[in-house]
Structures are given as structure tokens and as C-alpha cells.
Amino acid sequence: MSSRSAAENTPNEQFEPLLAAIQQKKAKVGVIGLGYVGLPLVQAFIRAGFDTIGFDVDPVKVKLLLAGESYIKHIDSEWIAQCIAEKRFEPTADVQRLADADALLICVPTPLSSSRDPDLTYVENTASMIAQVLRPGQMIVLESTTYPSTTRDVVYPILAESGLSIGKDFFLAYSPEREDPGNPDHSASRIPKVVGGYDEASLRLACELYGHAVVQTVPVSSLEVAEATKILENIYRAVNIALVNELKVLLSKLDIDIWEVIDAAKTKPFGFQAFYPGPGLGGHCIPIDPFYLSWLARKNELSTRFIELAGEVNSAMPHYIVQQVIEALNDQGKPVRGSKIGLLGVAYKKDVDDPRESPSFKLMEQLLERGAALTYNDPHIPILPDMRHYDVPHMQSAELTADWLSAQDVVLIATDHSSYDYDFIVRHSKMVIDTRNATKQVTEHRDRIRKA
């Protein structure tokens, strides 16, 4: 970890004007990456009184936003159109416009490579674009989830290629995104923001900026602490979900309902937090981020056995679910090949239109490989999007009718959307395999339900 010089910790002629602009809400906020993290962040800053610029390399997204159309369910199109008309929000793909923003917040993907190593291509490319137009008086904040030391050892050296000095000409911070899509109680403005700065001036500026837009800022002592905080949050969830997934497999063999066990355990008012099993992990964070720390541990000749074991357990869940489908069809004297399987839900969690890393895609892949006649329904995802790591055909969501349900040999509930009428689904299906305990309240035809 680099040491900080006294000069880097001393406010200077660039610090005071930027601080004043932030305090007076005259600073222009630029958000790079207008996805499920970036667009809600734009919304939070506009509602706080700031003018914003949104950058994205995807011309389709920029075109939709300029037309006043949202591609994220919980961001209203009418609101976007109004903000653009009032020039509070300027979507663009023009890299030169990066110089127009006083603060640039980086919200780009940080996926894994095929060997499960960190892929920082998007972060590095973004930092390079910024370096080309970086000017004195700008602050850069990385929000993308990554391993500790990324901001200091990867982003900073690229920005330094601009010839400008950190702490003197520009400022650098890290503040991990904490987005909970589909949960109005956890909108971007309602979630505390952890903030770490390269130096004291950067920390103060970043806290001042976020303090206008979020309910609370949580300053920490370094960039690395802020980066490690996000990793810990996601590992905590991944390990506990792996635990209940493993217990689900065991208890099902013993004919014990894991869902009932969890419901009973969570009545304890201390020492227990409920986590729930499923067909696998989804979303951008939990299936990916723990492996960032595993990679960092290997790089430092250490092991992270808990993290790696949790990853193995969670990664195996789609295969376990497919085996349950095979057994259910076998009980009917049918092979998977040629059987009609209707999959309900391809979003990674209920009531969102976010398919990132959804286990439904792995389920689809494995069922199609075995020759199943597969269709799907998801009220939030009418057309199956192209996914980086999954080979699935172009499909459209089937209409959820009694005829469609009755035509399926198996209906597989992968995502428990609230809009689904589970009584209707069970009533018209020959067999339902429920991976989410969604049919808990269904009272009729329970002999058609198999929990998996």
C-alpha cells in the first residue's frame, strides 16, 4: 500500500472551489455506466438538486434515454423525459464530455474471466478514457465492486498517465455500490454509503458529495477498507446461502422441509438471521464478488476455504435442480428428451427485470442439453436477452395461460414473482417443481407439487 505524502493530504487551490461547488450543488455529477447501479445513482443526485451527465458505451441505452424511455423497471420513463427536458440529465456516449463533469462516478461491470479471475477490462478502459480528458478540479470515484487495492494500484496509475497530480490537481475515492433492485425501501438514496479516499482531501470531497444524495455517509480510513467492506458483505451472504443450500439437499433426503425449519429458527430473537435456498445464486454481486477475494488470496499465497467451498455448493445447485426434474419425469415414466418443461422466472430475484447471472440460464442450458422442449414465462423479461456466459436460444416469454400450463410435463418455478397466481399455476399444471417455496400457501392439488 502506497504511503501518502503530506502534500497529498493538504487541501489546495483545486480543493476549495470543488468543495464549494458541491456544497452549493453547482457541481455537475457524471455517472459512467447507466445500468442497474448507475441509473438509480443518477436519479438520487438529481433528486438531491444536482445536474448530471450519464455516460454509456451502449448507443442503444443512450438513444432510449434521450427519447425519454427507461429500460429499468423501477426508473420511470416519464421522470427521465422530464429530467432531460429540463436539462438535469444529459445521456451521452461522447467521451469528450467526461471533462464537463466535476465528479465522475464509475459504475461499470466487473465480471469474472472464464478461469474465475477478476476481469477489470471495463474499469481499466473507463479509467483510460477519463485520463485522456482529465482536467484539474475533478474527482473520480470508483463504485464497481472489486478486490482491495484496485483503486490505488489499477485505477490511479492509469489516471496518473494524464500528467496531473493526485491530491493537487484531481481527487480519487472508492465508494461501493449497494443496490437492491426492486426494493423501494432500499433505493440508492436510502442506503448508507461507505466512502474511502486516496487522501484526506479526496475523502472529504466524496463524503460531502454523497452526503447530499444518500441518507448517511460512512467514512473509512482507506480505499482498501472501503473495497474490502463490499467484498465482506457479499461473502457473508454467499456463505450463508451455501449453508442453507447444503442443508436443503441433506434435509430433503430425510424428508424434512428446510423452509419450515428456517421459519421455526428465525423466531429466535438473537443469534440467527434467515437465509433461504434456491436454484443457484444470481445478480451481479454474490455469484462473482467472493471469487475476487479468493483470487487475491491465491496471489498472496493464502487460501480462502470457506469462500471457495461456498462457491462450489452454490454453483452446484442448478445441477441439483435439474436432477430433481429428471427424477420427477422418471416417476411419470418419461425421459427429459422431448418432455415439455415450462420455466417460470428468468430474473435473478423476484419482481425485478434484472437477469444478470440468473441461475435460470444455467437451468435452461442444462435442460436444453438434455433435449427438453423448453419454454419460459417472465412478466418482467418479455424477450430473453443475450448473456455473456450462457448459450441459450432467442426466446420470447410464453403467455401464462391454462392451456400453456396444462401442456407442460413439468412447470419449474425458478423465480417467485409476486404477480404469479400460484393457485392458478398449480391448478392447471400436471406437476410443479418449486425451488423457492412459492407454493407454500397453495392448499389444493398439493400432490402435484414437489419442492426442490
Secondary structure in CASP SS format (residue, H / E / C, confidence):
PFRMAT SS
TARGET T0000
AUTHOR 0000-0000-0000
METHOD secondary structure of the structure
MODEL  1
M C 1.00
S C 1.00
S C 1.00
R C 1.00
S C 1.00
A C 1.00
A H 1.00
E H 1.00
N H 1.00
T C 1.00
P C 1.00
N C 1.00
E C 1.00
Q C 1.00
F H 1.00
E H 1.00
P H 1.00
L H 1.00
L H 1.00
A H 1.00
A H 1.00
I H 1.00
Q H 1.00
Q C 1.00
K C 1.00
K C 1.00
A C 1.00
K C 1.00
V E 1.00
G E 1.00
V E 1.00
I E 1.00
G C 1.00
L C 1.00
G C 1.00
Y C 1.00
V C 1.00
G H 1.00
L H 1.00
P H 1.00
L H 1.00
V H 1.00
Q H 1.00
A H 1.00
F H 1.00
I H 1.00
R H 1.00
A C 1.00
G C 1.00
F C 1.00
D C 1.00
T E 1.00
I E 1.00
G E 1.00
F E 1.00
D C 1.00
V C 1.00
D C 1.00
P H 1.00
V H 1.00
K H 1.00
V H 1.00
K H 1.00
L H 1.00
L H 1.00
L H 1.00
A C 1.00
G C 1.00
E C 1.00
S C 1.00
Y C 1.00
I C 1.00
K C 1.00
H C 1.00
I C 1.00
D C 1.00
S H 1.00
E H 1.00
W H 1.00
I H 1.00
A H 1.00
Q H 1.00
C H 1.00
I H 1.00
A H 1.00
E C 1.00
K C 1.00
R C 1.00
F E 1.00
E E 1.00
P E 1.00
T E 1.00
A C 1.00
D C 1.00
V H 1.00
Q H 1.00
R H 1.00
L H 1.00
A H 1.00
D H 1.00
A C 1.00
D C 1.00
A E 1.00
L E 1.00
L E 1.00
I E 1.00
C C 1.00
V C 1.00
P C 1.00
T C 1.00
P C 1.00
L E 1.00
S C 1.00
S C 1.00
S C 1.00
R C 1.00
D C 1.00
P E 1.00
D C 1.00
L C 1.00
T H 1.00
Y H 1.00
V H 1.00
E H 1.00
N H 1.00
T H 1.00
A H 1.00
S H 1.00
M H 1.00
I H 1.00
A H 1.00
Q H 1.00
V H 1.00
L C 1.00
R C 1.00
P C 1.00
G C 1.00
Q E 1.00
M E 1.00
I E 1.00
V E 1.00
L E 1.00
E C 1.00
S C 1.00
T C 1.00
T C 1.00
Y C 1.00
P C 1.00
S C 1.00
T H 1.00
T H 1.00
R H 1.00
D H 1.00
V H 1.00
V H 1.00
Y H 1.00
P H 1.00
I H 1.00
L H 1.00
A H 1.00
E C 1.00
S C 1.00
G C 1.00
L C 1.00
S C 1.00
I E 1.00
G C 1.00
K C 1.00
D C 1.00
F E 1.00
F E 1.00
L E 1.00
A E 1.00
Y E 1.00
S C 1.00
P C 1.00
E C 1.00
R C 1.00
E C 1.00
D C 1.00
P C 1.00
G C 1.00
N C 1.00
P H 1.00
D H 1.00
H H 1.00
S C 1.00
A H 1.00
S H 1.00
R H 1.00
I C 1.00
P C 1.00
K E 1.00
V E 1.00
V E 1.00
G E 1.00
G E 1.00
Y C 1.00
D C 1.00
E H 1.00
A H 1.00
S H 1.00
L H 1.00
R H 1.00
L H 1.00
A H 1.00
C H 1.00
E H 1.00
L H 1.00
Y H 1.00
G H 1.00
H H 1.00
A H 1.00
V C 1.00
V C 1.00
Q C 1.00
T E 1.00
V E 1.00
P E 1.00
V C 1.00
S C 1.00
S C 1.00
L H 1.00
E H 1.00
V H 1.00
A H 1.00
E H 1.00
A H 1.00
T H 1.00
K H 1.00
I H 1.00
L H 1.00
E H 1.00
N H 1.00
I H 1.00
Y H 1.00
R H 1.00
A H 1.00
V H 1.00
N H 1.00
I H 1.00
A H 1.00
L H 1.00
V H 1.00
N H 1.00
E H 1.00
L H 1.00
K H 1.00
V H 1.00
L H 1.00
L H 1.00
S H 1.00
K H 1.00
L C 1.00
D C 1.00
I C 1.00
D C 1.00
I H 1.00
W H 1.00
E H 1.00
V H 1.00
I H 1.00
D H 1.00
A H 1.00
A H 1.00
K C 1.00
T C 1.00
K C 1.00
P C 1.00
F C 1.00
G C 1.00
F C 1.00
Q C 1.00
A C 1.00
F C 1.00
Y C 1.00
P C 1.00
G C 1.00
P C 1.00
G C 1.00
L C 1.00
G C 1.00
G C 1.00
H C 1.00
C C 1.00
I C 1.00
P C 1.00
I C 1.00
D H 1.00
P H 1.00
F H 1.00
Y H 1.00
L H 1.00
S H 1.00
W H 1.00
L H 1.00
A H 1.00
R H 1.00
K H 1.00
N C 1.00
E C 1.00
L C 1.00
S C 1.00
T C 1.00
R H 1.00
F H 1.00
I H 1.00
E H 1.00
L H 1.00
A H 1.00
G H 1.00
E H 1.00
V H 1.00
N H 1.00
S H 1.00
A H 1.00
M H 1.00
P H 1.00
H H 1.00
Y H 1.00
I H 1.00
V H 1.00
Q H 1.00
Q H 1.00
V H 1.00
I H 1.00
E H 1.00
A H 1.00
L H 1.00
N H 1.00
D H 1.00
Q C 1.00
G C 1.00
K C 1.00
P C 1.00
V C 1.00
R C 1.00
G C 1.00
S C 1.00
K E 1.00
I E 1.00
G E 1.00
L E 1.00
L E 1.00
G C 1.00
V C 1.00
A C 1.00
Y C 1.00
K C 1.00
K C 1.00
D C 1.00
V C 1.00
D C 1.00
D C 1.00
P C 1.00
R C 1.00
E C 1.00
S C 1.00
P H 1.00
S H 1.00
F H 1.00
K H 1.00
L H 1.00
M H 1.00
E H 1.00
Q H 1.00
L H 1.00
L H 1.00
E H 1.00
R C 1.00
G C 1.00
A C 1.00
A E 1.00
L E 1.00
T E 1.00
Y E 1.00
N E 1.00
D C 1.00
P C 1.00
H C 1.00
I C 1.00
P C 1.00
I E 1.00
L C 1.00
P C 1.00
D C 1.00
M C 1.00
R C 1.00
H C 1.00
Y C 1.00
D C 1.00
V C 1.00
P C 1.00
H C 1.00
M C 1.00
Q E 1.00
S C 1.00
A C 1.00
E C 1.00
L C 1.00
T C 1.00
A H 1.00
D H 1.00
W H 1.00
L H 1.00
S H 1.00
A H 1.00
Q C 1.00
D C 1.00
V E 1.00
V E 1.00
L E 1.00
I E 1.00
A C 1.00
T C 1.00
D C 1.00
H C 1.00
S C 1.00
S C 1.00
Y C 1.00
D C 1.00
Y H 1.00
D H 1.00
F H 1.00
I H 1.00
V H 1.00
R H 1.00
H H 1.00
S C 1.00
K C 1.00
M C 1.00
V E 1.00
I E 1.00
D E 1.00
T C 1.00
R C 1.00
N C 1.00
A C 1.00
T C 1.00
K C 1.00
Q C 1.00
V C 1.00
T C 1.00
E C 1.00
H C 1.00
R H 1.00
D H 1.00
R H 1.00
I E 1.00
R E 1.00
K E 1.00
A C 1.00
END
